[in-house]
Amino acid sequence: MTKADIVNEISKNTGIEKITVQKTVEAFMEAVKDSLVSEKNVYLRGFGSFIVKKRAKKTARNISKNTTLIIPEHFIPAFKPAKSFVTKVKSNVK
């Protein structure tokens, strides 16, 4: 499902114009991104959490050049679904 599909679905279910729904979806995504950039997690009860995970410093190898390099500590965005969400998906997937 793409962002356009989500906008169409919301517009169809609510009767709100697609342009308004699209602006709302874009604003939501910007708010989530801005929050994660400032290292604040976003919690949506019954859906899940957008969180910032810390990756530790590690040593990696470039096999083709036979060299090692250090990957510094860094942060990545992640999504952790709510238990009710996971249960619902597990029971419906065939």
Secondary structure, DSSP 4 states (H G I P E B T S, - for coil): --HHHHHHHHHHHH---HHHHHHHHHHHHHHHHHHHHTT--EEETTTEEEEEEEEPPEEEEETTTTEEEEE--EEEEEEEE-HHHHHHHHHH--
